[in-house]
Amino acid sequence: MEFKQVVGDRRTIRYFDPSKPVEIEKIQIMLEAANRASKSVNGDYARAVVCYRDELSESTLEQLKTPTTTVQLDLAPVAIFWYGSSDYVNTGQERLKQLVDVGALNSTHGWSHAYVDEVAYTHVVKPFSQDPALNLWMVSVECGQAIAHALLAGVDEGLGVALSAFNAEVAKKALKISDDMIPMWVMLVGYPAEDPKAGGQRPRRPLSEQFYRGQWGTPFEEDPKVTERLRQEGMIQAAADGGPARRQEIRELAERFGLPQ
Amino acid sequence: MDNTPGGSGSPAGIRSFTTVGQWLNRSGHDTQPAEVQARYLDVLAKFVDHDGKDPDELVAYCFLRKRDTGLRFVSSKRRVAVNESIDAFVTAQGWVGKEAVANANVIRSFLIHNGVFIQGKAWTR
């Protein structure tokens, strides 16, 4: 699928076909997409536990279900629990020097082994990792990029995906997560039981209300011709309106799965 | 619990509670055929009879207030307790399969449309 179409097609899918299996190779593709995301210090921030619902023991699955997570875990055949790791502090020095060696970080931009050892690692990376707020910011931003890659790869593979909060305490115990992991999101994966368009794209605000040119407050003005091109290429699609067709679809899904209406 | 005709434990009486009216209105159930509404109300009426709180009390039970701000929030522990009460009720009724899931979720629908974020099982077969 073309990139713009993938971006345009992504939705938070909330109704999965619970009995349609997800091919393991598609999960591998999603994880590799996460692995290929931009990574500062070339660190491995994003960690994940892939859980096929039907492979979990009944007791583990029941532990993971809380009064706010039961429906999604019942419906999604796969749940990927994402965590953030601060391990970059242990690997950063050597990874940065490796990037120098392979020609990614070059003297043209001031990089050298000596700079890594004496400045970049000692005065930037290490102090970052020791400041809880900075560390959380760093790990979260880096994980977000990896998770977004995995989401889009899933869409590209024809899957439905969703990010959801989860009960970190319960998951830690049930999945034997190590103490140093920072909980991020659970990614639900499966084939959509709803229309993959899920009623249309979620309402978004104009670029000019969020992005600026040159200085804060000067709106970035959209070029209508570009906007039209993005419509034609699938990045911008019809917005969700919650109209009768969508309401009817939700009623039918609720009936099918016995869900509250 | 008032089990007399028109009391909170009866389908007819339960409709007079504020939270039940809100549920029917907000969910659109009040536009459903009379027999569908009657079925939903019957499930809720039996549940409140089982649980021992009237509908308004049941919703109020799910919430606590922050000591410092007075703002209302859903109590996680009480939500778990309500879910357990729903499960016990469904078992006591002898409902199984999809009927059990759907009827339990009728009660959750009542709670949801009164501001209680709560989930139970989905029927996946």
Interface residues (C-beta under 8 A of the other chain):
Chain A: P18 S19 T66 P67 T68 T69 T70 V71 D74 L75 R256 F257 G258 L259 P260 Q261
Chain B: S27 H29 S76 R79 V80 V82 N83 K98 V101 A102 N105 V106 R108 S109 I112 F117 I118 Q119 G120 K121 A122 W123 T124 R125
